Amino acid sequence: MTQGTLYIVSAPSGAGKSSLVQALLQTQSLDTFARDLGVAQSDDEQQKAQTSAKIVVGGSRPLCNMKVSISHTTRAKRAEEKHGEHYFFISEKDFCQMIDNDAFLEWAKVFGNYYGTAAAVVEQNLSNGIDVFLDIDWQGARNVRLKKPEARSIFILPPSEEELYRRLRQRAQDSEEIIAKRMAQAVSEMSHCVEYDYLIVNDKFDVALSDLRAIICADKLHLNRQKEHYATLIEKLTGREPRQ
């Protein structure tokens, strides 16, 4: 089975990274993908697309074979959040125990709360051929790259500081004091965008979503991915095995 790919997605709070990743995972039909690329479809193709649950790229694995890693955190659960769906909400004592047991792929303390990615679940999904998305900050991203240098990293920027502030205010989740702290943190966070493989500016959501999807699709067509899938064909056509 082909190994899944680990994608790191980072952004300052309010830039829209979680919304973009969730929208990517929800875009499962071929007709939506073709429409975004401007590809005309016949009625028969549209009918097939409506019953299809997979976007297939270059004969490789389906684009829908993806999951977002659910982090552990010590922060309080918000009213709309569900344990095991948005986060695994645990006590600080339990979190520290997991640190001692080296159970995290990465962990960090943000605004007084601990956040961490459990290594075992990520590795299991990757082994099952599932692409895993990590919604983490630059500190976590740096730690993950040290352990898994093959991971792909994507940073999402807002179109301006003013727009970022407007989005944080519009969410109505935090006090002005917390928003001010988040804005200060955003400046620090965004200074690390140059450490990432890809950069997306989330000005118009649909454009940013298409950019994110394009990154994933292009990555699936990389030689390192395709030579595993088409090893026999490459050897037959070229007379040699694909280079390692």
N, C-alpha and C positions, 0 to 999 in steps of 0.2 A: 504494500500500500504506500502511495505517495505521502510523504510527510507534509503536514500542514505548515503554514507560514505564520510567524508571529509578527503582528503589526503593532507598533507603538504609536499612539495618537495623543498629542499634548496640545494644550492651548491655555491661555488665561481664562479664568472663570468668566463666563458670559460670551465667549467667542463662538460657541455653538458646536463644540466637538461632539458632545454626547448626542445631540439632536441629529447631526450629520451621520454618525455611525449607526444610530438606530434606523434612520431613513434608508441607509445603504442596505441594512439587513432586511428591511421590509420591502425593498424593491426586488421582487423575485420573478416577475414575469418578463418573458422575452419581448413582448410587444412594447413594454415600457422602455426597455433598453434600446430596442431598435428605433423607437420614436425619438429618443434623446440623441441618437446618432444620425437622425435624418434618413433612416433606411425605410424605403417603401415596402409595404407588405401586401400580398394578395389576401383575399378574403379567407382562403384556405390556411394561409400562414397565420393570419390573425386568430383563426379558430384554434389552431394548434398552440399558439402562444397563450391563449386564455386558459388552456388546460395544462399548460406547462408550469412547473414549480421551480425550474432551474434555468439560470443563464449560463450557457456553456461557452467557454472562450477557447478558441484554437484547438478544440478536441481535448482540452485538459479538463481538470476537475471543475464542477459546477461552481459558479460564483456565489451561490446561496449557501454553500457549505461553510458557514462562518458563525462564530459566536463571539460575544463580548465577555471577557473575563469579569467575574463578579468579585469585587474587592472586599476584604474584611476591614472594618472600621470600628473605632471606639466612640465615634460621635453619636449624639442622640438621633433617633429615628424621627424623621419628619412625618407629618400626618398622612401624606399621600404615599409614603414609601412602604415597601413590603420586604421583610427579612427573606434573604435568599433570592430576591428578584432584583432589587436595586443594590443592596449591599448585604453582607453578612455582619450584623450588628453584634459585637461581642464586648465584653468588659476589658478594661485596660490590663487586668491581671491575666486574662486568657490570651490577650494579644502578646504580652511580654513573654508568656510561656511559649507561644509559637515562635517568637524571635529566638529564644533560647534553644528551641528544637530545630532551628535553621529551616523552618517550614515555608518561609517567604522567598519568592523570586526577587522581590524588592519590597521595601517598606519605607515610609517617611512620616514625619510629624508635621502636619499642616494646620495652622491656626489652633494649635493646642490639642488636636486630635490625631490619632494614629490611623494610617491607611496602609494596606499591604495586599500583595498579590500572592496567593497560595501557589507554590510551585507544582505540587502534585497534580492539581486539576489541569493546569496549563499543559503540562507534559503529556497527560493522558489524551487530551483533545488533539494536540499536535500529532501524536502517534496514531490517532484514528483518522488522520487526513483532514482535520478541521482547522481552518484558519482562525486564529485567535487574535482579538483586538484588545489591547491594554489601554485603558483610558487613565493615563497617569501623568504626573508632572515631570519637569525636566530632571529632578533629582532621581526619581524612580527610573526614568528613561536611561539615564547614564548608568545606573546600577544594572539594569537589564542588559544593556549592550555589552557590559563587561563580562556577563555570564553567558549571553547568547548573541555574539557579534553578527550572526546571520539575520537577526531581526531587522525588519524594515521600519523606518521611523518617519512619521508625518507630523508636521506642526501646522496648526491652524491659527491664523491671525485675524483680528477684526480689521475693518477698513480704516478705522481711526480710533483714537482714545475717546473722543466725544461719543462715538457710536457705542463703544464698549460700556461707557458710563451709563448711557441711555438704556442699554439692555439690562444692566444690573439693576437699575431703578425700576424698570418695567416688570422684572420678575417678582418684585415686592416680597422677597423672602428674607431680606436682611435689613438691619438698621443702617442709618447713614454712617455710623462709626465703622460697621463691618464693611460697608461698601467702600469707604475710604481706604480701609486696609486691603481690600481686594484689588483696588486700583493700584495701590503702591506695589502689591505683590505682582500684579500684571506686568509692570515695567520690568521687574527682575525676571519674570518668567519669559517674556518676549525677547529678552536679550540673548536667550539661549537658542533661538530658532535656527541660527546658522549651524548648529550641531546636528541637524536632522537631514534625512535624505530628501524629503519632499516638503514643499511649502504651499499651502492653500490660503488664499485670502477670502474669508467668508463675508462678502459684501451682499451678493444676491444668493440666497440659499440654494436655489435650483442649480445655479452655475457651480457653486462650491461642491454640491453633491455629485454633479457630473465629473468634476475634477477628481474627487475622491474615488469614484468608480473607475475612472480612466487609469489611475495609479494602480489599482488592484488588477485590472485587466492586463495592463502592460506588464506587470510583474509576472503574471501567469504565462506570458509568452517569452519570458527570458530563457536563454539557451539552457541555463542550469535546470530550469523546470521542464522544458520541452524535451531535452535529450533523454530524460528518464522515461518520458511517456512515449517518445518515438525512437527509442534506441535501436530497435530492429530495422525500422525504415531507414534511419540514417546510415546504419552499417551496410544495408543493401544498396543504397544509392551512391554512397561514397566509397565503399570498399574498406571502411575502417570503423572502428568503434568510436563513439562520441568521446571527445577529450574530457578528462576529469577536471 
